[in-house]
Each structure stands twice: as structure tokens, then as C-alpha cells.
Amino acid sequence: MNIADDRSIQRGATSTRSTHTLDNRLATTHQSRTNPLKPQGHIMLAARHVSLAAVGLAASTLLSCAKPPAVPTLPDALPIRSVVVTAVDIPLTRTYPATIASPRTVDISARVKGWLLKQPSVDGARVAQGAALYAIDPTQYEIEVAAAKASLAQAVANAEVGAATLEGANAQVIYQQQTFDRNKDLVPTGAVSKERFDQITSQLAEAKASVAQAQAQIALAQAQEASANAQLANAQLNLSYCSVSSPLDGLLGASMQYEGSLVGGTGTTELNTVIQTDPMWAQFSPSSNELKGFNERIAAGELDGSVALVGTLPTTSEGPSNRSALTAPTVAGKVVFVNSTVGSTTSTIMMRVEFPNPTTLFRPGAYAEVTLDLGTDHDAMVVPQTAVFARQTELFVWRVKADMTVESVLVSVRTRAKDMLVIESGVAIGDRIVTEGIQKLRVGSKVAEAPASTHFTPTTSATGSTTAPAAAAPTAATAPTGKK
């Protein structure tokens, strides 16, 4: 056996003795725990605590020495989506809240007294001009027409009698005049006595009086005939009122009186309402300051507008679709009226757009939106509405610089075209603007284009939209120190 083997045997014996010694100590510790009354147990427990504490401290020191030192890391680039500012031709429009109104709304009333017999047209029906709406008992007015016709016939007969009387009176005047002419030259010769000639003269005067009387009788008969005609016309008019008809094409409203009711007792009784539905009006009130921009197009008759019915659900074969797919039926119209005065309290001016409504989809009183066509803005700089955020009263966008960091830029917005904003100043053609993922951006933040699968949380934009994500305003601590 060589020296190396001898040393290995010695180390193994020493290790065995150490193991036996550790086992003995653990056993002694166990006995001390199970028999605490022995004083040597307390001494051994204290020694164990000290040994464990020393072992823990040594292990901690060894682990801390073995762990590699921490390396400071740079923040990752924030994911975003962006667009490049471009110059495009966009239609200029302005949208206003509006109320649908009918050009004609007619109250249907009972103009004669009587019992309501029937209602030929049901409530809500689409009626044509002249269509029968209500029928009132005509018996009383038929009798009045018959009486008026009888009075007219009597007046006509009296006029005929007067005419015959006048004819006889005229013949008598002619005869008496001839007798007077033959005898007036014979009185001086004595061939005709004075007394006889006076009698002839009196007869001529009586004949002329009969003519005047006959003429008066004819005049009276003619007056009676005129009165009878008027009475007949009035009776026939009242009889016609017993049939209530529609004065226009439109929709019949809800009836206010029903069959069997006595109507027209004290004045007129309102029965229903008919409204014209084609064409219709959309009434809106822009600021009077905007009127200057409208005048030229209004004068040329070129100020067109579209009317959209707000909040209408499209229907499918399965029924109404999901509310997230709200659409607004839109029809084209033209501005036909601008009020002559400006509202003193609101500084607005009322305008009307007239539009066709053959399907009666638009009803009076409904809320709508009017969008005016103001021409085309050529080479306009546009950015998505969601790219703009507000800080106090100013609007900003995040612009991506060449080193892929961002800076906030103050912009001036000229107008809005649907979901795009036309920028007056602040950015230039070719600038890259952040549109999504801007909630966590700060001046100098490193950014990178996000994959198509990246989801961004929608927020409310500075212009009030809640349908698309938008940027949050930077806090005071991260706001740029100067406007760029």
C-alpha cells in the first residue's frame, strides 16, 4: 500500500467519525426536546441554535458571492401604429343636429253638427287627396237642401208671374196711349167732351202704373230667386260637410272622435290630423357666423345637404341586427329656406333642407343629422381623428422622429371630414404621426411599429369620438417644454 492509499483510508475514517459524532449530537438534541427537564438539554438546544445561525449566515454569504452582479437594462420600444401625413382632396362637409318637420300639417274638423256614422279610413292610413275620412249623419241637411230647392222654385214661379203681368201692363199702356192720342185733338172742336178726355187720361196713367207694379213684382221675384239659390247653396254645402275628406296626400293620425259621437255641437270639433310626408323638411340651426360661407352657394341654388335618420337599426331576414352595427338611412336634399332673422338668445339662424320621402321612413318630430356639402378642399393635410389629443385648450399629435423617438407637436385643426381631421398647421407632408398605442408615450419615448395582431385599448379622442382609440393628454410632468 502506498502513501496515497493510506491517506485516503485515514480521510475515510475521519469522515466516519465525524458522521457518528453528528448523529450523536442530533440524537442528543432529540432527547433534550423529549425530556426538557434535564439541564443538559437547554445547553445543547442553545448550541444548536447558534450552529444553525452560523450555517445560515455562511450559506447566505456563499450564495451572494456566487450570484452574478445585476446589469442595468434599457427600456424596450413601445409598440405603436402610425400613418404618414398626406395631401388629398377631401369633400368639405358640416354636420348639424336637425328635426324632421312636415311642410303641411292639416287639422281635420267637423264643420256641421251631427252624429258620427263611420270612419272609412283607419287611423294611420296613407290617404290620397279627396279620400273619405269620416261620415256624419246627413239627414237634417238633406231636408234643408230640399226646402231650399222648393223656395227657389217658388221664387222662379213668382218671377214668371211678374213677367206675364208686366207684358199685359205694357199692352194696356199702348192701347191707352193710342186712345189718348186720338182724342186729344178732338177736345177743342167739341167732338169729345172734356169729361171723356179726362177719363181717357186717367186710364193711361193707370196702365203705366200697372207696368211699374209688374216690374216691381218681377224684381221681388228675382230677389227671392237669388235668396233661394243662396239658401240652396248653403244647404248643399252643409250637406257636403257631412262627408269629411282629406285635403292632401299624406298620413292620417290618431282619431279624436269615434263612431256614435255627436260632433260639431258648439263650433268645430277636431277629428284627426293629416300630414304631408313627401317631400319633407329637416330643420337645423347653425351659428349665424357660418352663414357668410353659405351665401354664395345658397344664391346659386347649389347648397346641397344630406339628411340622416339617427340611430336606425338595419334589419335582416333574421330580424334586427346587432346594435354595434347601427346605420343611419341617408337621403339627399337641398337647402330651400334660410330664416330672415337671427335668434337673439342663441345667435343661430334656422335653415331647412327639403328631401324626398316616398317610403315615409322620416316622420315629423324625429331627430336627424343634416350634412351640408361645401365643396372640395384640394391638397389638404389630413390625419386620423384618433391621432389628436388635447392638453387644456390646445391640440397635439405625437410625431415620430428619424431615431424612432416621439415628440409632441402643437397642431391647428381647420375642419373635420368624417373620421379624419384637416390640419391647418403644425405638421408637414411626409411626417409620421402616431395613431394607436399613444396612451403611455412621453416626450423622447422609443417606439416601434406594432404587429397586426397587437390590441390597443380604445379611448375617447380629443374631438369627442368614442368609436376609435385616441391619445391621452400628457401630464404636466411629461409635457413638452416648448411648442414645436
C-alpha positions as CSV (number, residue, x, y, z in Angstrom):
1,M,0.0,0.0,0.0
2,N,1.4,3.3,-1.0
3,I,1.2,6.6,0.8
4,A,-1.8,8.0,-1.3
5,D,-3.9,5.0,-0.4
6,D,-3.0,5.4,3.3
7,R,-4.1,8.9,3.3
8,S,-7.4,8.0,1.7
9,I,-8.1,5.4,4.4
10,Q,-7.4,8.0,7.0
11,R,-9.7,10.5,5.5
12,G,-12.5,7.9,5.3
13,A,-12.0,7.0,8.9
14,T,-12.1,10.7,9.9
15,S,-15.3,11.2,7.9
16,T,-16.9,8.2,9.5
17,R,-16.0,9.5,13.0
18,S,-17.5,12.9,12.0
19,T,-20.7,11.4,10.8
20,H,-21.0,9.3,14.0
21,T,-20.3,12.5,16.0
22,L,-23.1,14.5,14.1
23,D,-25.5,11.6,14.5
24,N,-24.8,11.5,18.2
25,R,-25.4,15.2,18.5
26,L,-28.7,15.0,16.7
27,A,-29.8,12.2,18.9
28,T,-28.8,14.1,22.0
29,T,-30.8,17.1,20.7
30,H,-33.8,14.8,20.2
31,Q,-33.5,13.5,23.7
32,S,-33.3,17.0,25.0
33,R,-36.5,18.0,23.2
34,T,-38.3,14.9,24.5
35,N,-37.0,15.4,28.1
36,P,-36.8,19.2,28.8
37,L,-36.4,18.8,32.5
38,K,-32.8,17.7,32.0
39,P,-30.4,20.7,32.4
40,Q,-28.0,19.5,29.7
41,G,-30.9,19.7,27.1
42,H,-31.0,23.5,27.4
43,I,-27.3,23.8,26.8
44,M,-27.5,21.5,23.7
45,L,-30.5,23.4,22.3
46,A,-28.8,26.8,22.6
47,A,-25.7,25.3,21.0
48,R,-27.9,24.0,18.1
49,H,-29.4,27.5,17.5
50,V,-26.0,29.1,17.4
51,S,-24.8,26.4,14.9
52,L,-27.8,26.8,12.6
53,A,-27.5,30.6,12.6
54,A,-23.8,30.3,11.7
55,V,-24.7,27.8,8.9
56,G,-27.4,30.1,7.5
57,L,-25.0,33.1,7.6
58,A,-22.4,31.2,5.8
59,A,-24.8,29.8,3.2
60,S,-26.1,33.4,2.5
61,T,-22.6,34.6,2.1
62,L,-21.7,31.9,-0.3
63,L,-24.9,32.4,-2.4
64,S,-24.3,36.2,-2.6
65,C,-20.8,35.6,-3.7
66,A,-22.0,33.1,-6.4
67,K,-24.8,35.3,-7.9
68,P,-23.6,37.4,-10.8
69,P,-23.9,41.2,-10.4
70,A,-27.2,42.9,-11.9
71,V,-26.8,44.5,-15.3
72,P,-28.9,47.7,-15.9
73,T,-31.2,47.3,-19.0
74,L,-32.6,49.9,-21.3
75,P,-36.4,50.2,-21.7
76,D,-38.0,48.4,-24.6
77,A,-39.5,50.3,-27.5
78,L,-43.2,51.0,-27.0
79,P,-45.5,49.4,-29.7
80,I,-47.5,51.9,-31.8
81,R,-49.2,52.2,-35.1
82,S,-48.6,55.3,-37.3
83,V,-49.5,56.9,-40.6
84,V,-47.7,59.4,-42.9
85,V,-49.3,62.8,-43.3
86,T,-50.5,63.1,-46.9
87,A,-52.2,65.7,-49.1
88,V,-55.5,64.6,-50.5
89,D,-58.7,66.1,-52.0
90,I,-61.5,65.8,-49.5
91,P,-65.1,66.9,-49.6
92,L,-65.9,69.7,-47.2
93,T,-68.9,69.0,-45.1
94,R,-70.5,70.2,-41.9
95,T,-73.0,68.3,-39.8
96,Y,-75.7,69.7,-37.6
97,P,-78.4,68.1,-35.4
98,A,-81.8,68.5,-37.0
99,T,-85.5,67.9,-36.5
100,I,-87.8,66.4,-39.2
101,A,-90.9,68.5,-40.0
102,S,-93.8,68.3,-42.5
103,P,-94.4,71.1,-44.9
104,R,-98.1,70.7,-44.3
105,T,-100.0,69.6,-41.3
106,V,-103.7,69.9,-41.5
107,D,-106.3,69.5,-38.7
108,I,-109.4,67.7,-39.8
109,S,-112.5,69.1,-38.1
110,A,-116.3,68.6,-38.1
111,R,-117.9,71.7,-39.6
112,V,-121.5,70.7,-39.0
113,K,-123.4,69.3,-36.1
114,G,-124.4,65.6,-36.3
115,W,-123.8,62.0,-35.3
116,L,-120.6,60.5,-36.5
117,L,-121.7,57.5,-38.5
118,K,-118.4,55.9,-39.6
119,Q,-114.7,56.3,-40.3
120,P,-113.9,54.8,-43.8
121,S,-110.1,55.4,-43.4
122,V,-108.4,53.7,-40.5
123,D,-106.0,55.6,-38.2
124,G,-102.5,55.8,-39.6
125,A,-103.6,55.0,-43.1
126,R,-101.9,56.6,-46.1
127,V,-104.6,58.7,-47.7
128,A,-104.9,60.5,-51.1
129,Q,-106.4,63.9,-51.6
130,G,-110.2,63.7,-51.6
131,A,-110.3,60.3,-49.8
132,A,-113.3,60.0,-47.4
133,L,-112.1,60.1,-43.8
134,Y,-115.4,60.5,-41.8
135,A,-119.2,60.4,-42.4
136,I,-121.7,62.5,-40.4
137,D,-125.4,61.8,-40.4
138,P,-126.7,63.9,-43.4
139,T,-130.5,63.6,-42.8
140,Q,-131.0,67.1,-41.4
141,Y,-129.0,68.7,-44.2
142,E,-130.7,66.7,-46.9
143,I,-134.1,68.2,-45.6
144,E,-132.6,71.7,-45.7
145,V,-131.5,71.2,-49.3
146,A,-135.0,70.0,-50.3
147,A,-136.6,73.1,-48.6
148,A,-134.1,75.4,-50.3
149,K,-134.9,73.9,-53.7
150,A,-138.7,74.4,-53.0
151,S,-138.1,78.1,-52.1
152,L,-136.1,78.5,-55.2
153,A,-138.9,77.0,-57.4
154,Q,-141.4,79.3,-55.8
155,A,-139.2,82.3,-56.4
156,V,-138.8,81.3,-60.1
157,A,-142.6,81.0,-60.4
158,N,-143.2,84.4,-58.9
159,A,-140.7,85.9,-61.4
160,E,-142.6,84.2,-64.3
161,V,-145.9,85.6,-63.0
162,G,-144.4,89.1,-62.7
163,A,-143.1,88.8,-66.3
164,A,-146.6,87.9,-67.6
165,T,-148.2,90.7,-65.6
166,L,-145.7,93.2,-67.0
167,E,-146.4,92.0,-70.5
168,G,-150.2,92.7,-70.0
169,A,-149.5,96.0,-68.4
170,N,-147.3,97.1,-71.3
171,A,-150.1,96.2,-73.8
172,Q,-152.6,98.2,-71.8
173,V,-150.3,101.2,-71.8
174,I,-150.0,101.0,-75.6
175,Y,-153.8,100.9,-76.0
176,Q,-154.4,103.8,-73.6
177,Q,-151.7,105.8,-75.2
178,Q,-153.3,105.4,-78.7
179,T,-156.7,106.4,-77.3
180,F,-155.2,109.5,-75.7
181,D,-153.5,110.5,-78.9
182,R,-156.7,110.1,-81.0
183,N,-158.9,112.2,-78.6
184,K,-156.7,115.0,-77.5
185,D,-157.2,117.0,-80.8
186,L,-161.0,116.5,-80.7
187,V,-161.5,118.2,-77.4
188,P,-161.1,121.8,-78.8
189,T,-163.7,121.1,-81.5
190,G,-166.2,119.7,-79.0
191,A,-166.3,116.3,-80.7
192,V,-165.0,114.8,-77.4
193,S,-166.2,116.2,-74.2
194,K,-163.8,117.4,-71.5
195,E,-165.1,114.8,-69.1
196,R,-164.5,112.0,-71.6
197,F,-160.9,113.1,-72.2
198,D,-160.2,113.3,-68.5
199,Q,-161.3,109.7,-68.2
200,I,-159.0,108.6,-71.1
201,T,-156.1,110.4,-69.5
202,S,-156.7,108.6,-66.2
203,Q,-156.9,105.2,-67.8
204,L,-153.5,105.9,-69.5
205,A,-152.0,106.7,-66.1
206,E,-153.4,103.6,-64.5
207,A,-151.9,101.5,-67.3
208,K,-148.5,103.0,-66.8
209,A,-148.8,102.3,-63.0
210,S,-149.6,98.7,-63.7
211,V,-146.4,98.4,-65.7
212,A,-144.4,99.8,-62.8
213,Q,-146.1,97.4,-60.4
214,A,-145.4,94.4,-62.7
215,Q,-141.7,95.5,-62.9
216,A,-141.5,95.7,-59.1
217,Q,-143.1,92.3,-58.8
218,I,-140.5,90.8,-61.2
219,A,-137.7,92.4,-59.2
220,L,-139.1,90.9,-56.0
221,A,-139.3,87.5,-57.6
222,Q,-135.8,87.8,-58.8
223,A,-134.6,88.7,-55.3
224,Q,-136.5,85.8,-53.9
225,E,-134.9,83.5,-56.5
226,A,-131.4,84.8,-55.6
227,S,-132.1,84.2,-51.9
228,A,-133.4,80.7,-52.6
229,N,-130.3,80.0,-54.6
230,A,-128.1,81.1,-51.7
231,Q,-130.1,79.0,-49.3
232,L,-129.8,76.0,-51.5
233,A,-126.1,76.5,-51.9
234,N,-125.7,76.8,-48.1
235,A,-127.8,73.7,-47.6
236,Q,-125.8,71.8,-50.2
237,L,-122.5,73.0,-48.6
238,N,-123.6,71.8,-45.2
239,L,-124.6,68.5,-46.7
240,S,-121.2,68.2,-48.3
241,Y,-119.6,68.8,-44.8
242,C,-121.2,65.5,-43.7
243,S,-118.6,63.7,-45.7
244,V,-115.2,64.7,-44.3
245,S,-112.4,64.2,-46.9
246,S,-108.6,64.5,-46.9
247,P,-107.3,67.9,-48.2
248,L,-103.9,66.4,-49.3
249,D,-101.9,63.3,-49.8
250,G,-100.4,62.2,-46.6
251,L,-100.7,60.1,-43.4
252,L,-103.8,60.1,-41.2
253,G,-103.1,60.4,-37.5
254,A,-105.0,59.0,-34.5
255,S,-108.7,59.7,-34.3
256,M,-110.0,62.0,-31.6
257,Q,-113.7,61.1,-32.1
258,Y,-115.3,57.8,-32.6
259,E,-118.4,56.4,-34.3
260,G,-121.6,57.3,-32.5
261,S,-120.2,60.6,-31.1
262,L,-122.1,63.9,-31.5
263,V,-119.7,66.3,-33.2
264,G,-119.8,69.9,-34.2
265,G,-122.2,70.9,-31.3
266,T,-120.5,74.1,-30.4
267,G,-118.3,75.3,-33.2
268,T,-115.9,72.9,-34.9
269,T,-114.8,69.6,-33.4
270,E,-111.3,68.3,-34.2
271,L,-111.4,64.8,-35.5
272,N,-107.9,64.0,-36.7
273,T,-104.7,65.3,-38.4
274,V,-103.3,64.6,-41.9
275,I,-99.6,65.3,-42.5
276,Q,-97.7,65.6,-45.8
277,T,-94.9,63.1,-45.9
278,D,-93.4,63.6,-49.3
279,P,-91.4,65.8,-49.6
280,M,-90.3,66.6,-46.0
281,W,-88.1,69.2,-44.2
282,A,-85.1,68.8,-42.0
283,Q,-84.8,72.0,-39.8
284,F,-81.5,72.9,-38.2
285,S,-79.9,76.0,-36.8
286,P,-76.2,76.7,-37.5
287,S,-74.4,79.6,-36.0
288,S,-75.1,82.9,-37.7
289,N,-71.3,83.3,-38.2
290,E,-71.3,80.4,-40.6
291,L,-74.0,82.0,-42.9
292,K,-71.3,84.0,-44.7
293,G,-69.7,80.9,-46.0
294,F,-73.1,79.6,-47.2
295,N,-74.4,82.6,-49.0
296,E,-72.8,82.1,-52.4
297,R,-73.9,78.5,-52.7
298,I,-77.4,79.4,-51.5
299,A,-77.7,82.2,-54.0
300,A,-76.6,79.8,-56.8
301,G,-79.0,77.1,-55.5
302,E,-76.0,74.8,-55.0
303,L,-76.1,74.3,-51.3
304,D,-76.9,70.6,-51.1
305,G,-77.4,68.6,-47.9
306,S,-77.9,65.0,-46.9
307,V,-80.3,64.0,-44.1
308,A,-79.5,61.0,-42.0
309,L,-82.0,59.5,-39.5
310,V,-80.1,59.0,-36.3
311,G,-80.0,55.6,-34.6
312,T,-81.9,53.4,-37.0
313,L,-81.3,49.6,-36.8
314,P,-80.8,47.8,-40.2
315,T,-83.0,44.7,-40.5
316,T,-82.1,41.3,-41.9
317,S,-84.0,38.2,-42.7
318,E,-83.3,37.1,-39.1
319,G,-84.6,40.3,-37.6
320,P,-82.9,43.5,-36.3
321,S,-79.1,43.2,-36.4
322,N,-76.7,43.8,-33.5
323,R,-76.7,47.4,-32.1
324,S,-73.0,47.6,-32.7
325,A,-73.8,47.9,-36.4
326,L,-76.0,50.9,-36.2
327,T,-76.6,52.6,-39.6
328,A,-78.4,55.8,-40.4
329,P,-80.5,55.9,-43.6
330,T,-79.5,58.9,-45.6
331,V,-81.2,60.8,-48.4
332,A,-80.1,63.8,-50.5
333,G,-81.8,67.1,-50.3
334,K,-81.3,70.8,-51.0
335,V,-81.4,73.9,-48.8
336,V,-84.7,75.7,-49.6
337,F,-85.1,78.2,-46.8
338,V,-82.9,80.4,-44.6
339,N,-84.8,82.4,-41.9
340,S,-84.8,86.2,-42.2
341,T,-83.8,86.8,-38.5
342,V,-81.2,85.5,-36.2
343,G,-82.1,84.2,-32.7
344,S,-81.3,86.9,-30.2
345,T,-80.6,84.4,-27.4
346,T,-78.8,81.7,-29.3
347,S,-77.2,83.6,-32.2
348,T,-78.3,80.9,-34.6
349,I,-80.3,81.0,-37.8
350,M,-82.9,78.4,-38.8
351,M,-82.5,76.7,-42.1
352,R,-84.4,73.9,-44.0
353,V,-83.3,71.1,-46.2
354,E,-86.1,69.7,-48.4
355,F,-85.8,66.0,-49.3
356,P,-87.9,63.2,-50.9
357,N,-89.6,60.8,-48.6
358,P,-91.6,58.3,-50.7
359,T,-91.3,55.5,-48.2
360,T,-92.4,57.6,-45.2
361,L,-89.4,56.5,-43.3
362,F,-88.8,60.0,-42.0
363,R,-91.6,61.2,-39.7
364,P,-92.2,64.6,-38.2
365,G,-90.5,65.2,-34.9
366,A,-87.8,62.6,-35.4
367,Y,-84.2,63.6,-34.7
368,A,-81.8,63.6,-37.6
369,E,-78.4,64.9,-38.8
370,V,-78.0,67.3,-41.7
371,T,-74.7,67.3,-43.5
372,L,-74.0,70.2,-45.8
373,D,-71.8,69.8,-48.9
374,L,-69.5,72.8,-49.0
375,G,-67.3,71.7,-52.0
376,T,-63.8,70.1,-52.0
377,D,-60.7,71.1,-50.1
378,H,-57.8,70.4,-52.5
379,D,-54.4,69.1,-51.3
380,A,-55.5,69.1,-47.6
381,M,-53.2,67.6,-44.9
382,V,-55.2,65.0,-43.1
383,V,-54.6,62.8,-40.1
384,P,-56.9,60.3,-38.3
385,Q,-59.1,61.8,-35.7
386,T,-57.6,59.4,-33.1
387,A,-54.1,60.8,-33.5
388,V,-55.1,64.1,-31.9
389,F,-55.1,64.7,-28.2
390,A,-55.9,67.7,-26.1
391,R,-54.0,69.5,-23.3
392,Q,-56.1,72.2,-21.8
393,T,-57.4,74.2,-24.9
394,E,-54.7,73.1,-27.3
395,L,-54.4,70.1,-29.6
396,F,-51.3,68.0,-30.1
397,V,-50.1,64.9,-32.1
398,W,-47.2,62.6,-31.5
399,R,-44.6,62.8,-34.3
400,V,-42.1,60.0,-34.9
401,K,-38.6,61.3,-35.5
402,A,-35.9,59.7,-37.5
403,D,-34.3,58.0,-34.5
404,M,-37.7,56.3,-33.7
405,T,-38.4,58.6,-30.7
406,V,-41.5,60.7,-30.4
407,E,-42.2,64.4,-29.8
408,S,-45.5,66.2,-29.2
409,V,-46.4,68.8,-31.8
410,L,-49.0,71.6,-31.4
411,V,-51.4,71.5,-34.4
412,S,-54.2,73.7,-35.7
413,V,-57.3,71.9,-36.9
414,R,-59.3,73.5,-39.7
415,T,-62.2,71.1,-40.0
416,R,-63.2,67.5,-39.7
417,A,-64.1,65.2,-42.6
418,K,-65.8,62.1,-41.1
419,D,-63.0,60.3,-39.1
420,M,-60.2,62.5,-40.4
421,L,-59.0,65.9,-39.3
422,V,-57.8,68.6,-41.8
423,I,-54.7,70.1,-40.3
424,E,-54.0,73.8,-40.9
425,S,-50.5,73.9,-39.4
426,G,-48.1,72.1,-37.1
427,V,-47.2,69.1,-39.3
428,A,-45.9,68.8,-42.8
429,I,-46.4,66.4,-45.7
430,G,-44.4,63.2,-45.0
431,D,-44.4,63.5,-41.2
432,R,-45.2,60.2,-39.4
433,I,-47.9,60.5,-36.8
434,V,-48.8,58.1,-34.1
435,T,-52.4,56.9,-34.3
436,E,-52.6,54.0,-31.8
437,G,-50.8,53.0,-28.7
438,I,-50.2,56.5,-27.6
439,Q,-51.5,56.2,-24.0
440,K,-48.1,55.6,-22.5
441,L,-46.0,57.8,-24.7
442,R,-43.8,60.5,-23.3
443,V,-41.5,63.0,-25.0
444,G,-38.5,61.0,-26.1
445,S,-40.1,57.6,-25.8
446,K,-38.6,54.9,-28.1
447,V,-41.3,53.4,-30.3
448,A,-41.6,50.6,-32.8
449,E,-44.4,49.6,-35.2
450,A,-46.6,47.0,-33.7
451,P,-47.6,43.7,-35.3
452,A,-51.0,43.5,-36.9
453,S,-52.2,41.2,-34.0
454,T,-51.4,43.8,-31.3
455,H,-54.6,45.0,-29.5
456,F,-54.8,48.6,-28.3
457,T,-57.4,49.7,-25.7
458,P,-59.9,52.3,-27.2
459,T,-60.2,55.6,-25.5
460,T,-62.1,58.8,-26.1
461,S,-60.4,61.2,-28.6
462,A,-60.0,64.9,-28.1
463,T,-62.8,65.6,-30.6
464,G,-65.3,63.6,-28.7
465,S,-65.3,60.3,-30.6
466,T,-65.8,57.1,-28.6
467,T,-65.7,54.7,-31.5
468,A,-62.0,54.5,-32.0
469,P,-58.8,54.7,-29.9
470,A,-57.4,58.1,-29.2
471,A,-54.4,59.6,-27.4
472,A,-54.5,60.6,-23.8
473,A,-53.2,64.1,-22.9
474,P,-49.7,64.2,-21.4
475,T,-49.3,65.0,-17.8
476,A,-47.7,68.2,-16.6
477,A,-44.6,66.3,-15.6
478,T,-44.1,65.0,-19.1
479,A,-45.5,67.9,-21.2
480,P,-43.0,69.3,-23.7
481,T,-41.2,72.4,-22.5
482,G,-41.8,74.2,-25.8
483,K,-44.3,74.1,-28.6
484,K,-43.0,72.7,-31.8
